[in-house]
Amino acid sequence: MTALAHERPETMPEIDLDEVLWQAWKAMELPEGYRAEIIEGVIEVSPTGRFSHAQVVNRLRDALAIFLHDSEYGAWNDTNVIHTRRAWITDGFVAPRDAELIEAEDGLGVKASAVQTVVEVVSPGKRNQDRDRVGKRREYARAGIPVYVTIDDYDGQGAVTLFTGPRPEKADWEDIHRVPYGTDVTIPEGPAKGFVIGEAITGPKRG
């Protein structure tokens, strides 16, 4: 008798593919200058950003740090954000400073439930753009992170998009507000409420 592809022999143990992926990610050793994330059931390996990307990330982090300096929250980046055996490395996020409130299992990063705002600076190339515009947009909604912002040089002449009201069950957002570079975007809620993303961070319109 030939088993159909979707049938599992009685002697074959159940395999938790998420756990297999998680263990594989934890065991990875990458060349310097590369990073690995688990996004929508796939391990994605990508190089660190270009200098122009780093400039925007640094301006964002520095401005957020000043904005939050009297707060119990801090401006974070360059670490893993962990959610149900998913792992993301964001360009910037806001979370408490207290390690006891944010440390994820095994000390691998920060738990997503502690993250209040997350920002991605979109990199060139379709794969990179799809990751931030589509994959991470859905993942951050699933995690219930209250605010997601993309700073995107490759959207027209440059655009900032603000996502609020995560709908985890739909992997989507209640409200999406996109503006071109040159128009200020203000974070509407959470510890970064009132923080402005404008030309001082994004730079001027492209083209």
HELIX and SHEET records of a PDB file:
HELIX    1   1 LEU A   17  ALA A   27  1                                  11    
HELIX    2   2 PHE A   51  PHE A   67  1                                  17    
HELIX    3   3 ALA A   99  ILE A  102  1                                   4    
HELIX    4   4 GLU A  105  GLY A  107  5                                   3    
HELIX    5   5 ALA A  112  ALA A  114  5                                   3    
HELIX    6   6 LYS A  126  ASP A  130  1                                   5    
HELIX    7   7 ARG A  131  GLY A  135  3                                   5    
HELIX    8   8 LYS A  136  ARG A  142  1                                   7    
HELIX    9   9 PRO A  168  LYS A  170  5                                   3    
HELIX   10  10 GLU A  199  THR A  202  1                                   4    
SHEET    1   A 2 TYR A  34  ILE A  39  0                                        
SHEET    2   A 2 VAL A  42  PRO A  47 -1                                        
SHEET    1   B 6 TYR A  73  TRP A  76  0                                        
SHEET    2   B 6 GLY A  92  PRO A  96 -1                                        
SHEET    3   B 6 THR A 117  VAL A 121 -1                                        
SHEET    4   B 6 VAL A 147  ASP A 152  1                                        
SHEET    5   B 6 ALA A 159  ARG A 167 -1                                        
SHEET    6   B 6 ASP A 172  PRO A 180 -1                                        
SHEET    1   C 3 ARG A  86  ILE A  89  0                                        
SHEET    2   C 3 ASN A  80  HIS A  83 -1                                        
SHEET    3   C 3 VAL A 110  LYS A 111  1                                        
SHEET    1   D 2 VAL A 185  THR A 186  0                                        
SHEET    2   D 2 VAL A 196  ILE A 197 -1                                        
END                                                                             
